[in-house]
Amino acid sequence: MELENAAKRCAELGNTTRLSIFRLLVRAGKNGLSVGNIQKNLGIPGSTLTHHIQRLVKVLSLINI
């Protein structure tokens, strides 16, 4: 992975909300969590959660997690 691409991907995870989502999902393991459960755990509006999940999906799909 090129250094510039790695930096861009890490920057996306550097957002506190996205990092919180990522941590919740890692802790949930293979069973994962529903969007409603993520929203409940973090206490954020649905539209905000949707925005952050979209950004995470884009970045994480590029690094094959």
Secondary structure, DSSP 8 states (H G I E B T S, - for coil): --HHHHHHHHHHHTSHHHHHHHHHHHHHGGG---HHHHHHHHT--HHHHHHHHHHHHHHHHHTT-
